[in-house]
Amino acid sequence: MAYNRNNYYKRCQYIIDVYNSVKHSDVPDTTILRNVFPKYNIHISYRQWMNIKGIIIPKNNQNQLSLFTS
């Protein structure tokens, strides 16, 4: 799916949304990776998860086109 950076950011945002919906203080990340993510068809390693967890996802700036209109 991730043929360009925007699709990669969408995938990362989906993974982070799933993580935030199931994360509690007593549930470790490894349990989420092993048991919860496969239910949502997310199959990633712990290293990939740490990279995704630390990524800063930019917001889409739709106002750029307004610079060129009069």
C-alpha positions as MATLAB code, in Angstrom:
seq = 'MAYNRNNYYKRCQYIIDVYNSVKHSDVPDTTILRNVFPKYNIHISYRQWMNIKGIIIPKNNQNQLSLFTS';
ca = [
       0.000    0.000    0.000;
       2.711    2.489    0.886;
       3.812    3.502   -2.592;
       4.195    7.106   -1.537;
       4.690    8.997    1.694;
       1.051   10.051    2.079;
      -0.147    6.431    2.074;
       2.533    5.567    4.621;
       1.300    8.356    6.888;
      -2.305    7.138    6.512;
      -1.258    3.611    7.463;
       0.717    4.877   10.452;
      -2.230    6.972   11.586;
      -4.534    3.942   11.350;
      -2.119    1.837   13.414;
      -1.774    4.571   16.041;
      -5.569    4.970   16.226;
      -5.995    1.243   16.865;
      -3.237    1.371   19.481;
      -4.801    4.327   21.299;
      -8.199    2.634   21.360;
      -6.885   -0.456   23.193;
      -3.994    0.942   25.228;
      -4.410    1.005   29.013;
      -1.778    1.490   31.673;
      -1.702   -2.213   32.554;
      -1.453   -3.531   28.965;
       2.090   -3.732   27.548;
       2.844   -2.900   23.927;
       4.025   -6.439   23.209;
       0.603   -7.827   24.117;
      -1.068   -5.356   21.793;
       1.325   -6.253   18.979;
       0.856   -9.976   19.451;
      -2.869  -10.233   20.175;
      -4.749   -7.095   19.102;
      -3.036   -5.867   15.932;
      -3.536   -9.124   13.974;
      -7.297   -8.791   14.555;
      -7.108   -5.522   12.603;
      -4.898   -7.065    9.893;
      -1.807   -5.252   11.173;
       1.245   -7.502   11.085;
       4.348   -5.568   12.118;
       7.394   -6.266   14.226;
       8.205   -4.565   17.509;
      10.959   -2.569   15.812;
       8.550   -1.311   13.131;
       6.086   -0.399   15.867;
       8.716    1.660   17.707;
       9.495    3.521   14.470;
       5.799    4.199   13.802;
       5.166    5.196   17.412;
       7.912    7.827   17.236;
       6.956    9.285   13.856;
       5.561   12.790   13.573;
       2.643   12.678   11.152;
       2.205   16.003    9.351;
      -1.240   17.470    8.969;
      -2.501   17.933    5.430;
      -2.348   21.598    4.618;
      -5.266   22.287    2.287;
      -4.710   26.043    2.431;
      -1.753   25.865    0.060;
      -4.014   26.124   -2.976;
      -5.487   29.362   -1.663;
      -2.114   31.037   -2.173;
      -2.489   30.772   -5.940;
      -6.094   31.877   -6.238;
      -6.977   35.533   -6.290;
];
